[in-house]
């Protein structure tokens, strides 16, 4: 698609008018999307906090605007000193002695390499000469090697990326991700997992002679849902020790070498992990569930001792840190907060060290991020980069309502300048997944745009979400659009009964699974006056053969579409398309591998044929997650314009 050149920000527009670029007296109104972009760019974002094993030194990644991520180092023993800049980098990991830091950084030729920072000399050197996709460097226990995830000679990054154009004879090409092992003295490369397995996550054994890993035969993007727990020796030979019923993630080897801990549960996306906390003997056998029936979702873990596991968990729409004692079976909660703190997954933002110390990135819907550290639960700020950055929308509050006898949590963000006695439009934003959740996050583009423009924004965590235990996460198996929609509508009713929202000006939107839920919702109820479906799924039967990760469907539907087509048909929006009356904007990336564009075309074509107001936007060369800032801005602009058109009349 094409975009028009524009001058961003009200200050730039005013200057343009004064310079004669715009006619005097014709200053256009502020662009709310540009304002959100400017606000997002003005805040420093923080990632990858990493405490040294002794808790003295703290490293984190900081980035601002579209600039590259840079690593900074702070000495907790000298709190008055300014953090030292290490340089561009990501994914830091301390050696066990706390003297060196391994991290990823570009080699100047567009290739990520493993670098090593020496704490004594404050100098970094490039260790590797790798070719391919590289992720997650980790020191060996003795500090003589650095392991990483490596796709030799090929790209990686998962199905969120744009799907390559496919022409000619279509064949499955395997580029398995392996454990690469770098000699810390020479940079020489060896492999710690076999070539016929795709390794998703790993952990060193305490003696440094083996790895615990989650892996499956390729293709890697599709088969994560089939991964098992393996042990690989130093030569790369691997043996499976546990085949899970559900999905598996975050393997962690116990300090005494006797057990491996991991997460097992129903998970819809690699990197967005949650489930029960499990341990299994290294020799294999029946695992032990440490959190059965717990009304929370463990999402990351680390061993505190051979008999104690510290783990993070989603609780409602927030987070907690807890400890499990393997000897007594007791689980003790150490801290809880209305924020997001995770040890594992793609959103990990918490690091724990000895002496009960931790470091994390703290943020909220209206509070930009900062790095904090200290004893768990008694955090103190390390950075104050965003003190002058203020939200342009109203406060957020956690709500709980009841649907069919069980509690449901969600977040409600209030509009800017809320006035007593006035009723406002509201948009319900359904998260993706479905195995995920909405937790407090500084995200002006997604959580600030509509409230800044005068809308209430409801962010529910319905059945299928994390935060209330594994039974709640599994409650929408073979029931997509059933209980989860009833939970969503019950949340709308709760807000209408307690907050100043106009029932005639309701909107619904979502992306990915949220896009599906948007398409489904408008086929099931006329309550919404406008809808925006992003990367949705109109027809589960045709979708099964179009997407690049079809294995994710098996745990949710119980069988393939070829074995049980009816299970897919009864949850397909297209089967109820003639009931739609809601004006619906549809948006999708041209080369989306997870929710392919033909699904959006199918829904749009049906609405257009039936005379329902609709519009389809396809963004050139984009995948499931947009990478072009202009496209992200245009997607937001289209969304706001659509809701303004139908909800502000």
C-alpha positions as CSV (number, residue, x, y, z in Angstrom):
1,X,0.0,0.0,0.0
2,X,1.1,3.6,-0.3
3,X,1.3,6.2,2.4
4,X,1.3,10.0,2.2
5,X,4.2,12.0,3.6
6,X,3.2,13.9,6.7
7,X,4.9,16.1,9.3
8,X,4.5,14.5,12.7
9,X,3.5,16.1,16.0
10,X,1.7,19.3,16.9
11,X,4.9,21.2,17.4
12,X,6.1,20.3,13.9
13,X,2.7,21.3,12.4
14,X,2.8,24.6,14.1
15,X,6.3,25.3,12.8
16,X,5.2,24.3,9.3
17,X,2.3,26.8,9.5
18,X,4.6,29.6,10.6
19,X,7.0,28.8,7.8
20,X,4.2,29.0,5.2
21,X,4.1,25.3,4.4
22,X,0.5,25.3,5.6
23,X,-1.9,28.2,4.9
24,X,-2.1,30.6,7.9
25,X,-5.2,29.9,10.0
26,X,-5.5,26.5,8.5
27,X,-3.6,24.5,11.1
28,X,-5.1,21.0,11.0
29,X,-6.3,19.4,14.3
30,X,-3.8,17.3,16.2
31,X,-3.4,13.8,14.8
32,X,-4.1,11.4,17.7
33,X,-2.2,8.6,16.1
34,X,0.9,10.8,15.7
35,X,0.5,12.0,19.3
36,X,0.6,8.4,20.5
37,X,3.6,7.7,18.3
38,X,5.3,10.7,19.7
39,X,4.5,9.7,23.3
40,X,5.7,6.2,22.7
41,X,9.0,7.5,21.1
42,X,9.5,9.8,24.1
43,X,9.7,7.0,26.6
44,X,12.7,4.7,27.1
45,X,11.8,1.0,27.1
46,X,13.7,-1.5,29.2
47,X,14.2,-5.2,28.6
48,X,16.3,-8.2,29.8
49,X,17.3,-7.2,33.3
50,X,20.1,-9.5,34.5
51,X,21.5,-9.6,38.0
52,X,25.0,-11.1,38.5
53,X,24.9,-14.2,40.7
54,X,26.1,-12.3,43.8
55,X,23.5,-9.7,43.2
56,X,26.0,-6.8,43.0
57,X,25.9,-5.9,39.3
58,X,22.8,-5.3,37.2
59,X,22.6,-5.1,33.4
60,X,19.6,-4.2,31.3
61,X,18.7,-3.3,27.7
62,X,17.3,0.2,27.0
63,X,15.9,1.4,23.7
64,X,14.2,4.7,22.8
65,X,12.1,5.3,19.7
66,X,13.3,3.3,16.7
67,X,16.9,3.3,18.0
68,X,18.8,0.0,18.6
69,X,18.8,-1.6,22.0
70,X,21.8,-0.8,24.2
71,X,23.1,-2.5,27.3
72,X,23.8,-0.6,30.6
73,X,25.6,-1.7,33.7
74,X,24.9,-0.6,37.3
75,X,26.8,-1.4,40.5
76,X,24.4,-2.0,43.3
77,X,27.2,-1.3,45.8
78,X,27.5,2.3,44.4
79,X,23.9,3.5,44.0
80,X,24.9,7.1,43.4
81,X,27.0,6.3,40.3
82,X,25.4,6.7,36.8
83,X,25.0,3.4,34.9
84,X,27.8,2.6,32.5
85,X,27.0,2.1,28.8
86,X,28.3,-1.3,27.5
87,X,27.1,-0.8,23.9
88,X,24.5,-2.2,21.5
89,X,23.2,-5.6,22.6
90,X,20.5,-7.9,23.9
91,X,19.9,-11.1,25.9
92,X,22.7,-10.7,28.5
93,X,23.8,-13.6,30.6
94,X,26.3,-13.6,33.5
95,X,29.0,-16.2,34.0
96,X,28.7,-18.0,37.3
97,X,31.6,-16.1,38.8
98,X,30.0,-12.8,37.8
99,X,33.1,-11.6,35.9
100,X,31.9,-11.8,32.3
101,X,28.7,-11.1,30.4
102,X,27.7,-12.9,27.2
103,X,25.2,-11.1,25.0
104,X,24.1,-10.8,21.4
105,X,25.0,-7.8,19.2
106,X,25.4,-7.2,15.5
107,X,28.8,-7.7,13.9
108,X,28.3,-4.7,11.6
109,X,27.3,-6.9,8.7
110,X,23.7,-7.6,9.8
111,X,24.6,-10.8,11.5
112,X,24.0,-11.3,15.2
113,X,27.0,-12.7,17.1
114,X,27.8,-13.7,20.7
115,X,30.0,-11.0,22.4
116,X,31.7,-11.2,25.8
117,X,32.0,-8.2,28.2
118,X,34.8,-8.4,30.8
119,X,33.8,-6.7,34.0
120,X,37.4,-6.0,35.1
121,X,38.5,-4.3,31.9
122,X,35.1,-2.9,30.9
123,X,35.8,-4.1,27.3
124,X,33.8,-6.3,24.9
125,X,35.0,-8.7,22.3
126,X,33.1,-10.6,19.6
127,X,33.4,-14.3,20.4
128,X,31.6,-16.0,17.5
129,X,31.7,-16.2,13.8
130,X,28.2,-17.5,13.3
131,X,26.1,-17.6,10.2
132,X,22.3,-17.8,10.7
133,X,19.7,-17.0,13.4
134,X,21.1,-16.8,16.9
135,X,19.3,-16.5,20.2
136,X,19.7,-16.9,24.0
137,X,23.4,-17.2,24.9
138,X,24.0,-19.0,28.2
139,X,27.3,-19.7,30.0
140,X,28.4,-23.2,31.0
141,X,28.7,-23.7,34.8
142,X,32.5,-23.7,34.6
143,X,32.6,-20.6,32.4
144,X,34.6,-22.3,29.6
145,X,31.8,-22.3,27.0
146,X,28.8,-20.3,25.9
147,X,25.8,-22.2,24.4
148,X,23.1,-20.6,22.2
149,X,20.2,-21.4,20.0
150,X,21.4,-21.4,16.4
151,X,19.7,-22.0,13.0
152,X,22.8,-22.6,10.9
153,X,22.9,-20.7,7.6
154,X,19.2,-19.6,7.8
155,X,16.9,-17.1,9.4
156,X,14.5,-17.7,12.3
157,X,12.3,-15.8,14.6
158,X,9.1,-17.8,14.3
159,X,5.8,-17.5,12.4
160,X,5.1,-13.9,13.5
161,X,7.4,-12.9,10.6
162,X,6.2,-12.4,7.1
163,X,5.8,-15.7,5.2
164,X,8.2,-16.0,2.2
165,X,6.6,-15.8,-1.2
166,X,6.0,-19.3,-2.4
167,X,6.1,-20.1,-6.1
168,X,7.0,-23.1,-8.2
169,X,6.9,-26.5,-6.5
170,X,6.1,-26.0,-2.8
171,X,8.2,-28.1,-0.5
172,X,8.8,-28.2,3.3
173,X,12.3,-26.9,3.9
174,X,13.7,-27.8,7.4
175,X,16.1,-25.4,9.1
176,X,16.3,-27.0,12.5
177,X,17.4,-24.9,15.4
178,X,20.2,-26.5,17.4
179,X,22.2,-25.9,20.5
180,X,25.4,-24.3,19.4
181,X,28.4,-24.4,21.8
182,X,31.1,-21.8,21.6
183,X,34.5,-22.3,23.2
184,X,35.0,-19.2,25.4
185,X,38.7,-19.0,24.6
186,X,38.7,-19.6,20.8
187,X,35.1,-19.2,19.6
188,X,35.2,-22.6,18.0
189,X,31.7,-24.0,17.4
190,X,30.3,-27.4,18.3
191,X,26.7,-28.7,18.6
192,X,25.0,-29.9,21.6
193,X,21.8,-31.3,20.0
194,X,21.2,-33.5,17.0
195,X,20.5,-32.1,13.5
196,X,17.2,-33.9,13.2
197,X,15.6,-32.1,16.2
198,X,14.5,-28.5,16.5
199,X,15.5,-27.2,19.9
200,X,13.2,-24.6,21.5
201,X,14.7,-24.1,24.9
202,X,17.6,-25.6,26.9
203,X,19.5,-25.5,30.2
204,X,22.9,-26.7,31.1
205,X,23.4,-29.7,33.5
206,X,25.1,-28.6,36.7
207,X,28.3,-30.5,35.7
208,X,28.3,-28.9,32.2
209,X,28.3,-32.3,30.4
210,X,24.7,-32.3,29.1
211,X,21.6,-30.3,28.3
212,X,17.9,-30.5,29.2
213,X,16.0,-29.3,26.2
214,X,12.5,-29.1,24.8
215,X,12.5,-30.2,21.2
216,X,10.6,-31.8,18.3
217,X,11.4,-32.9,14.8
218,X,11.1,-30.0,12.4
219,X,9.6,-27.9,11.0
220,X,10.2,-25.9,14.1
221,X,7.5,-23.2,13.6
222,X,4.7,-25.8,13.3
223,X,5.9,-28.5,15.8
224,X,6.5,-26.6,19.0
225,X,3.1,-28.0,20.2
226,X,4.5,-31.5,19.9
227,X,7.8,-30.9,21.8
228,X,9.0,-33.4,24.4
229,X,11.6,-33.1,27.1
230,X,15.0,-34.5,26.1
231,X,18.4,-34.8,27.6
232,X,21.4,-34.4,25.2
233,X,25.0,-35.4,26.1
234,X,28.1,-33.5,25.2
235,X,28.3,-35.2,21.8
236,X,24.9,-34.1,20.8
237,X,23.1,-37.4,21.2
238,X,19.7,-36.9,22.7
239,X,17.2,-39.2,24.5
240,X,13.6,-38.3,25.3
241,X,12.7,-38.5,29.0
242,X,9.1,-37.2,29.0
243,X,6.3,-36.9,26.4
244,X,3.8,-34.3,27.8
245,X,0.0,-34.4,27.3
246,X,0.0,-30.7,26.6
247,X,2.7,-28.2,25.7
248,X,6.0,-28.0,27.5
249,X,8.4,-25.1,28.1
250,X,11.2,-23.6,30.3
251,X,13.3,-26.7,31.2
252,X,15.5,-26.1,34.3
253,X,18.0,-28.6,35.7
254,X,18.2,-28.9,39.5
255,X,21.5,-27.9,41.2
256,X,22.1,-31.4,42.4
257,X,21.6,-32.9,38.9
258,X,18.8,-35.2,40.0
259,X,15.7,-33.5,38.5
260,X,14.5,-31.3,35.7
261,X,11.7,-28.8,36.3
262,X,9.5,-27.4,33.5
263,X,6.1,-25.9,32.7
264,X,3.3,-28.1,31.2
265,X,-0.1,-26.8,30.1
266,X,-2.3,-25.8,27.3
267,X,-0.3,-23.1,25.4
268,X,-1.3,-21.5,22.1
269,X,2.0,-19.6,21.3
270,X,5.6,-20.4,21.6
271,X,7.1,-17.7,23.9
272,X,3.9,-17.0,25.7
273,X,4.2,-19.7,28.3
274,X,2.0,-20.8,31.2
275,X,0.9,-24.0,32.9
276,X,1.6,-26.2,35.9
277,X,5.0,-26.4,37.5
278,X,6.4,-29.9,37.1
279,X,9.5,-31.9,38.0
280,X,10.7,-35.2,36.6
281,X,13.7,-37.4,37.4
282,X,16.6,-37.0,34.9
283,X,16.3,-40.7,34.2
284,X,12.7,-40.2,33.2
285,X,9.4,-41.4,34.7
286,X,6.2,-39.9,36.0
287,X,6.5,-36.2,36.7
288,X,5.3,-34.5,39.8
289,X,2.9,-31.6,39.6
290,X,3.8,-29.0,42.2
291,X,0.8,-26.7,41.5
292,X,-2.3,-28.8,41.0
293,X,-5.5,-26.8,41.1
294,X,-3.7,-23.6,41.8
295,X,-5.8,-20.5,40.9
296,X,-2.8,-18.9,39.1
297,X,-0.6,-19.7,36.1
298,X,3.1,-20.3,36.6
299,X,5.0,-18.8,33.7
300,X,8.7,-18.9,34.6
301,X,11.0,-20.8,37.1
302,X,14.4,-21.0,38.6
303,X,16.0,-23.3,41.2
304,X,16.7,-21.7,44.6
305,X,18.2,-24.9,46.0
306,X,18.0,-28.6,45.2
307,X,14.7,-28.8,47.0
308,X,13.2,-25.3,46.4
309,X,11.9,-23.7,43.2
310,X,11.2,-20.0,42.8
311,X,8.6,-19.2,40.1
312,X,6.6,-16.4,38.7
313,X,2.9,-16.8,38.0
314,X,0.1,-14.8,36.4
315,X,-2.6,-14.0,39.0
316,X,-5.8,-12.5,37.5
317,X,-4.4,-9.7,35.4
318,X,-1.2,-9.3,37.4
319,X,1.8,-11.2,38.6
320,X,3.3,-12.9,41.7
321,X,6.5,-14.6,42.8
322,X,6.2,-17.8,44.8
323,X,8.3,-20.6,46.1
324,X,7.6,-24.4,46.0
325,X,9.2,-26.7,48.6
326,X,9.7,-30.1,47.1
327,X,10.2,-31.7,50.5
328,X,7.0,-30.6,52.1
329,X,4.9,-29.8,49.0
330,X,4.2,-26.3,50.4
331,X,3.8,-23.4,48.0
332,X,4.4,-19.9,49.5
333,X,3.7,-16.6,47.8
334,X,6.5,-14.1,48.2
335,X,5.1,-11.1,46.4
336,X,2.1,-10.0,44.3
337,X,1.4,-6.9,42.2
338,X,-0.8,-5.5,39.5
339,X,2.0,-5.6,36.9
340,X,3.8,-8.1,34.7
341,X,6.8,-9.9,36.0
342,X,7.9,-13.0,34.2
343,X,11.1,-15.2,34.5
344,X,10.5,-17.0,31.3
345,X,9.0,-16.7,27.8
346,X,9.5,-14.0,25.2
347,X,8.3,-11.4,27.7
348,X,10.6,-12.3,30.5
349,X,11.5,-9.1,32.5
350,X,12.5,-10.4,35.9
351,X,15.9,-11.6,37.1
352,X,16.6,-13.3,40.5
353,X,19.9,-13.7,42.3
354,X,20.9,-15.1,45.7
355,X,20.1,-13.4,49.0
356,X,16.5,-13.0,47.9
357,X,17.4,-10.2,45.5
358,X,15.6,-9.4,42.2
359,X,15.5,-7.0,39.4
360,X,12.6,-6.3,37.1
361,X,11.0,-3.8,34.7
362,X,8.0,-2.2,36.4
363,X,5.3,-0.4,34.3
364,X,1.6,0.1,34.1
365,X,-1.1,1.1,31.6
366,X,-0.4,4.8,32.5
367,X,3.1,4.4,34.0
368,X,6.0,4.2,31.6
369,X,8.7,1.5,32.4
370,X,11.7,1.8,34.8
371,X,14.2,-0.7,36.1
372,X,13.8,-1.6,39.8
373,X,15.9,-3.8,42.1
374,X,16.3,-5.0,45.7
375,X,14.9,-7.7,47.9
376,X,11.9,-9.4,46.4
377,X,8.8,-7.2,47.1
378,X,10.9,-4.3,48.4
379,X,12.0,-3.0,45.1
380,X,13.8,0.4,44.6
381,X,14.1,2.3,41.3
382,X,17.4,2.1,39.5
383,X,16.4,4.2,36.5
384,X,14.3,7.4,36.3
385,X,14.4,7.9,32.6
386,X,10.7,8.5,32.1
387,X,9.8,10.8,35.0
388,X,8.6,13.4,32.5
389,X,6.5,11.1,30.3
390,X,2.9,11.3,31.2
391,X,-0.1,9.4,29.9
392,X,-2.7,11.3,28.0
393,X,-5.6,9.0,29.0
394,X,-7.4,8.1,32.1
395,X,-6.6,5.6,34.9
396,X,-6.9,1.9,34.6
397,X,-8.7,-0.3,37.1
398,X,-8.9,-4.1,37.6
399,X,-12.4,-5.4,37.5
400,X,-13.8,-8.8,38.4
401,X,-17.2,-10.1,37.4
402,X,-18.9,-13.5,37.6
403,X,-20.1,-15.6,34.7
404,X,-21.7,-19.0,35.1
405,X,-20.4,-19.2,38.7
406,X,-16.7,-18.4,38.1
407,X,-14.8,-15.1,38.4
408,X,-13.5,-13.3,35.4
409,X,-10.9,-10.5,35.5
410,X,-10.4,-7.7,33.1
411,X,-9.0,-4.2,32.9
412,X,-10.9,-1.0,32.2
413,X,-9.0,2.1,31.0
414,X,-10.9,5.3,31.4
415,X,-11.1,8.1,28.8
416,X,-9.1,11.3,29.1
417,X,-10.8,14.1,30.9
418,X,-13.7,12.0,32.1
419,X,-16.6,14.3,33.0
420,X,-19.3,13.5,35.7
421,X,-22.7,12.9,34.2
422,X,-21.5,12.2,30.7
423,X,-21.8,8.8,29.0
424,X,-19.0,7.5,26.8
425,X,-18.6,5.0,24.0
426,X,-16.6,1.8,24.9
427,X,-14.5,-0.6,22.9
428,X,-13.9,-4.2,24.0
429,X,-10.4,-5.3,23.0
430,X,-10.0,-9.1,23.0
431,X,-6.4,-10.4,23.4
432,X,-4.7,-13.0,21.1
433,X,-3.7,-16.5,22.1
434,X,-6.1,-17.7,23.4
435,X,-3.6,-18.9,26.0
436,X,-2.4,-15.5,27.1
437,X,-3.6,-12.6,29.2
438,X,-3.8,-8.8,29.4
439,X,-1.5,-7.4,32.1
440,X,-0.5,-3.8,32.8
441,X,1.9,-2.6,30.0
442,X,3.0,0.8,28.8
443,X,1.7,0.7,25.2
444,X,0.3,4.1,24.0
445,X,-0.5,2.7,20.5
446,X,-2.8,-0.1,21.7
447,X,-3.9,0.9,25.2
448,X,-3.7,4.7,25.0
449,X,-5.1,5.6,21.6
450,X,-8.8,5.0,22.2
451,X,-9.0,6.3,25.8
452,X,-7.1,9.4,24.7
453,X,-9.7,9.9,22.0
454,X,-12.6,9.7,24.5
455,X,-13.4,6.0,24.8
456,X,-13.6,3.5,27.6
457,X,-11.4,0.5,26.8
458,X,-12.3,-2.9,28.3
459,X,-9.6,-5.5,28.2
460,X,-11.0,-8.9,29.4
461,X,-9.2,-12.1,30.4
462,X,-12.0,-14.6,29.5
463,X,-12.0,-18.4,29.6
464,X,-8.9,-19.7,27.9
465,X,-6.7,-17.0,29.4
466,X,-3.9,-17.4,31.9
467,X,-4.2,-16.1,35.5
468,X,-6.8,-18.4,37.1
469,X,-5.3,-21.8,36.8
470,X,-5.0,-24.6,34.2
471,X,-8.6,-25.6,34.4
472,X,-9.6,-22.0,33.4
473,X,-7.1,-22.0,30.6
474,X,-8.4,-25.3,29.3
475,X,-12.1,-24.2,29.6
476,X,-12.4,-23.3,25.9
477,X,-11.2,-26.6,24.4
478,X,-13.6,-27.5,21.6
479,X,-15.6,-24.4,22.7
480,X,-14.1,-21.4,20.8
481,X,-16.6,-18.6,20.9
482,X,-18.7,-20.3,23.6
483,X,-17.8,-19.7,27.2
484,X,-15.2,-17.1,26.2
485,X,-17.8,-15.0,24.5
486,X,-20.2,-15.3,27.4
487,X,-17.4,-14.1,29.7
488,X,-16.8,-11.2,27.5
489,X,-20.5,-10.2,27.3
490,X,-20.8,-10.6,31.1
491,X,-18.0,-8.1,31.4
492,X,-19.8,-5.6,29.2
493,X,-22.9,-6.0,31.3
494,X,-20.8,-5.4,34.5
495,X,-19.3,-2.2,33.1
496,X,-22.7,-0.9,31.8
497,X,-24.2,-1.4,35.3
498,X,-21.4,0.4,37.1
499,X,-19.7,2.8,34.8
500,X,-20.9,5.7,32.6
501,X,-20.9,3.8,29.3
502,X,-23.5,4.2,26.6
503,X,-25.0,0.8,25.7
504,X,-25.8,2.0,22.2
505,X,-22.1,2.9,21.4
506,X,-20.2,-0.3,21.9
507,X,-17.4,-1.5,19.7
508,X,-15.3,-4.7,19.6
509,X,-11.9,-5.3,18.2
510,X,-8.9,-7.8,18.4
511,X,-6.0,-9.2,16.6
512,X,-5.2,-12.9,15.9
513,X,-7.4,-14.9,18.3
514,X,-8.9,-11.6,19.2
515,X,-9.6,-11.0,15.5
516,X,-11.3,-14.3,15.3
517,X,-13.4,-13.4,18.4
518,X,-14.3,-10.2,16.8
519,X,-15.5,-11.9,13.7
520,X,-17.3,-14.5,15.8
521,X,-18.9,-11.9,18.1
522,X,-20.6,-10.0,15.3
523,X,-22.2,-13.2,14.0
524,X,-23.6,-14.0,17.5
525,X,-24.9,-10.7,18.8
526,X,-26.1,-7.3,17.4
527,X,-25.0,-5.5,20.6
528,X,-21.9,-3.9,19.0
529,X,-22.3,-0.9,16.7
530,X,-18.8,-1.3,15.2
531,X,-16.1,-3.9,14.9
532,X,-12.4,-4.0,13.8
533,X,-11.1,-7.5,13.1
534,X,-7.3,-7.8,12.8
535,X,-5.7,-11.0,11.4
536,X,-8.9,-12.9,12.1
537,X,-10.1,-16.4,11.3
538,X,-13.4,-16.7,9.4
539,X,-13.5,-20.4,8.6
540,X,-11.6,-22.9,10.8
541,X,-12.0,-25.6,8.1
542,X,-10.3,-23.7,5.4
543,X,-7.9,-22.1,7.9
544,X,-6.5,-25.5,8.8
545,X,-5.0,-26.0,5.4
546,X,-3.8,-22.4,4.9
547,X,-1.8,-21.6,8.0
548,X,1.8,-22.5,8.7
549,X,1.3,-23.8,12.2
550,X,-1.6,-26.2,12.0
551,X,-0.3,-28.4,14.9
552,X,-1.5,-25.7,17.4
553,X,-5.1,-26.7,16.6
554,X,-4.9,-30.3,17.7
555,X,-4.9,-29.7,21.5
556,X,-7.7,-27.1,21.2
557,X,-10.0,-29.1,18.9
558,X,-8.9,-32.6,19.9
559,X,-8.4,-33.8,16.3
560,X,-7.5,-32.6,12.9
561,X,-10.1,-31.0,10.6
562,X,-9.9,-34.1,8.5
563,X,-10.9,-36.4,11.4
564,X,-13.5,-34.1,13.0
565,X,-14.7,-31.4,10.6
566,X,-17.8,-30.7,12.6
567,X,-15.8,-29.5,15.6
568,X,-14.2,-26.8,13.4
569,X,-17.4,-25.9,11.6
570,X,-19.5,-25.1,14.7
571,X,-17.0,-22.4,15.8
572,X,-16.6,-20.8,12.3
573,X,-17.9,-17.3,11.9
574,X,-18.6,-17.9,8.2
575,X,-21.3,-20.5,9.2
576,X,-23.3,-17.7,10.8
577,X,-22.4,-14.9,8.5
578,X,-26.0,-14.0,7.5
579,X,-26.6,-12.9,11.1
580,X,-24.1,-10.0,10.9
581,X,-25.4,-6.5,11.1
582,X,-22.3,-4.8,12.6
583,X,-20.2,-2.5,10.4
584,X,-16.8,-4.3,10.3
585,X,-13.3,-3.1,9.4
586,X,-10.9,-5.9,8.5
587,X,-7.1,-5.6,8.6
588,X,-4.4,-8.1,7.8
589,X,-0.8,-8.5,6.7
590,X,-0.3,-9.6,3.1
591,X,2.0,-12.5,4.1
592,X,0.6,-13.5,7.5
593,X,1.6,-17.2,8.2
594,X,-0.4,-17.5,11.4
595,X,-3.7,-16.1,10.2
596,X,-3.4,-15.9,6.4
597,X,-5.0,-13.1,4.5
598,X,-7.5,-15.3,2.6
599,X,-9.4,-15.6,5.9
600,X,-9.9,-11.9,6.0
601,X,-10.9,-11.8,2.3
602,X,-13.5,-14.5,2.9
603,X,-15.1,-12.6,5.7
604,X,-15.0,-9.3,3.9
605,X,-16.4,-10.8,0.7
606,X,-19.4,-12.3,2.6
607,X,-20.2,-9.0,4.4
608,X,-19.9,-7.0,1.2
609,X,-22.2,-9.5,-0.6
610,X,-24.7,-9.2,2.2
611,X,-24.7,-5.4,2.2
612,X,-23.1,-5.0,5.7
613,X,-20.8,-1.9,5.8
614,X,-17.3,-3.2,5.6
615,X,-13.7,-2.4,4.5
616,X,-10.6,-4.5,4.0
617,X,-7.1,-3.2,4.5
618,X,-4.2,-5.5,3.4
619,X,-0.7,-4.3,4.4
620,X,2.0,-5.1,1.8
621,X,4.7,-7.6,2.8
622,X,3.6,-7.7,6.4
623,X,3.3,-10.8,8.5
624,X,1.3,-11.5,11.7
625,X,3.3,-8.8,13.5
626,X,3.8,-5.6,11.5
627,X,7.4,-4.3,11.2
628,X,6.9,-1.2,9.1
629,X,6.1,1.8,11.4
630,X,4.1,3.4,8.7
631,X,1.9,0.4,8.5
632,X,1.4,0.2,12.2
633,X,0.4,3.9,12.2
634,X,-2.0,3.4,9.3
635,X,-3.6,0.4,11.1
636,X,-4.2,2.5,14.2
637,X,-5.5,5.4,12.1
638,X,-8.0,3.1,10.3
639,X,-9.1,1.7,13.6
640,X,-9.8,5.0,15.2
641,X,-11.5,6.4,12.2
642,X,-13.8,3.4,12.0
643,X,-14.9,3.6,15.6
644,X,-15.3,7.4,15.4
645,X,-17.5,7.0,12.4
646,X,-19.9,4.6,14.0
647,X,-19.6,5.2,17.8
648,X,-19.4,9.0,17.9
649,X,-22.5,9.8,15.8
